[in-house]
Amino acid sequence: MQRYQVSKHSVGIQGDVLYVKYVAGVTLEELQQMDALVAPHVDPLLPIYVVYDVSEAGLMTPQARRHSAERNKEMRCSAAVIYGTTLFTRAAIALVLSAVRLISKSLPEIAYVNSELEADAWIAAHRLRNRDAPGPIDKRLG
């Protein structure tokens, strides 16, 4: 997997899974740099999973939260899996999700696990649960 560094943070992509690790606070400029690095590797028409490691994360600036919410509208995220949370980081995540809900009517499924290994296992199980579910095209035609 190719990983990219942006300030103290890192982002990588493997297949249809985007791996994001936040270290300390997150700014709008950092998110925009991460987006630019990942964009060539992501097909906007295909769904993607996102795994967040927030074990060393700080708060997102309000501008970064707004950008994250806007990006959620554009990305076809199947689910987000988050690990490394504390009570404080879950509260911070709740702020970001509140912003997403204000802008977007749809929010991907979100799961909290204890490690990247558990995140990968959760995604594998999610794929199995949803492999026979109708996709967006099937829903429009059905």
N, C-alpha and C positions, 0 to 999 in steps of 0.2 A: 504494500500500500504506500502510495506517495503521500507524505505529510508535508504541509507548508507551515512555516512560522510567521505569525503576525504579532509583533511585539512579544508579549509573553505567552500568547495563545497559540494553539495549533489547530489545523484542520486537515482532514484527509478524506479520501474517498476510495471505497473498494466496492466495485459492482454498483449495487443500488443502495449502498449504505454510506452516509456521510458521518464522519466522526469529528466531533468538535470538543476541544478542551479549552476551557476558560481558566485563566490564572489572573487573579486580582480583578480590578474593575474593567468594564467593557465599554468602549466608546463607539460612537457612530462611525468614525473614521476607520477603526479596527474592523468593524463588521463589514464595511464597504470593501476593505482590502481583502477580507476573507471571501466575500462573495465573488470578487473579481478572479481570485485564484481558483475557485471551485467551478465557476460558470462554464468553462470549456469542457468540463468532464461530466456535466449533468444535462440530460435531455429534459427540457421543461415539459414535454408531453408525457413523460413516464413518471410513475410514482417513485418516491424515494423514502427511505427510512433515515432518521437522524438520531445518532447516539451522542448525548451530551455528558461529558465528564465535568462536573462542577465542584469537584472535591477541593479545588483551590480558588474557586471563583469569588469575585466580589460583586458589587452592585453594577447594574447597567445604568448608564446615563439615561435620562428621559428620551433624548433623541435616539439612542440606540434601541430602547424599547419600542418606540414608534416605528423605526426602520424594521425591526424584527417582526412586528405585526404586519407591516406592508408586505414584507417578503413572504410571509405565510400565505397571503392571498395569491401570490404568483406561483408558489411552489406546490407541487402535487405531493404532499407529505402523507404517506400511508400511516405513519405513527412516529412518535418521538419517545425515546427511552432515555431516562435520566438517572445517572448514578453519582454517588459522592455527595449526597445532600445531607444537610443538617436542618434543624428547625429554621434557622435563619435563612439558609439558601432556599428552602421551600417557600418561605414567605416572599423572598425576592422573585422567585419563579412565578408565584401567584400574581405579582404586579405585572410581569411581562404578559402572562396569559390574560389578565384583565384588559390590557391594551389590545391584544389580538382579538378578543371577543368584541371590543368596541368597533373594530374595523372590519372584521371578517365574520360571516355568519357560520362558517364551518371551522372547526378546530379538530386537528387530528387526534387520534387516541394517544394518551400519554400514560406511560408506565414508569414507575420508580423501581429500580433494582439496586443491588449492592456493588456490582462490578461490570467491567466491559464484557467479561465472559458471560455473565448472566444476561446482559443486554443482547448479545448475539444469540443466546438460547431463546430469549423472549421473542426476538424477531423471527427466528426459525419457526417457532410455534405459531406466531401470528400469521406467517405465510401459509402454514398448513390449515389453520382455521379459516382463512379467507380465500383459499385457492379456487373454490367452487362458487364463490360469491360473484354475482354479476358485476362487471365493470361499468364505468360511466356510459359507454356506448350501449351495452346491453340494457341498462336502465332506461335510456332514451327510447330504444326500439321496442322494449317490452311494454 
